Amino acid sequence: MKPELRQAMTSFNNEPLTVNGGQSERCFNPFCNAPMTARSGKKYCSDRCRTDGYVLRRANAMIKQVGVITFFDRVSKCG
C-alpha cells in the first residue's frame, strides 16, 4: 500500500487502521495509543505492552481478592 494512502486512512479516524481491508485493530493494553501496523494475530503492539497487560490482569485479580483499599495499603508499603 502506498504511504500516502495509508496516511490518509489513519488521519481521518481516531482508531488506527490496519492494511488488511481497513479493519480496526487496537492493542489490548488499555493505556497504549500505538497503532497496530499489520495484522499478525498478536494482541499487543510490543513486548512492553504485553508485560503491562499481564501486570494489569494480575492487579485486577488481586483487587478482586482483597478489595481496593487493602490492595492500595499493601502496594503502598512495598516501596
N, C-alpha and C positions, 0 to 999 in steps of 0.2 A: 504494500500500500504506500502511496506517495506521502511524504511527510506533511505536505500542505493539507491533504485531505484528512489525515489523522489529527492535525492541529485543529482543523475546522470541526471535527467530530467532538473533540474534548472541550473546546472553548465555549460552546453554547449550552453545555449541560453541567449540572452540579456533580453528577455521578460520572466517574471515569468509565470510558468505554473500551472494550477490547477490540481487536481487529477481526474477530470471527463473527461476522454478521451483526456487529453493533450491539451485542448483548452486554448488559452492565455487569461488571464483576467488582466486588469490593473485598478488601482484606478483612478477615474475620476479627482482627483486633479492633475494638470499638474506638480506640484513640488514634488510629492510623488514618492519615489522609492521603497516603501514597497511592497512585493508580496501579492497578494490575496491568502490566504491559502486554501480556499474552495469555491465552488460555492454556494452562499447563496442568490443570487438575489439582493445583495446590490451593490451600485455603488462605495462606498468608503470603504477603509480598516479600518477606525476608526472614532470615533465621531469628533476628531480634524480635520481630512481631510474633513469631511462633512461640518464643520463650515468654514474651509478655502475655500472650493468650493463655499459656499454661499457668502462669502465676495468677492471673485473674480468675481462672477456673478454680484453682486451689483456694484462693482467698474467699471466693464466693461459697465454697463448700464449708470452710471454717466459720464464716459468718452465720451460715445456716445452723451450724452445730452449736455454737456458743452464744450467738447474738452479737449485735453491732457494738454495744457498749463494752462488753467483756473482751471482744476481739480488739477494739481500739486500745483498751487498757493494756492488754498483753503485748501488742505491737509497740506501743509507746515505751514499754520497759526494755525492749530489745536494743535500743540504741539511740 
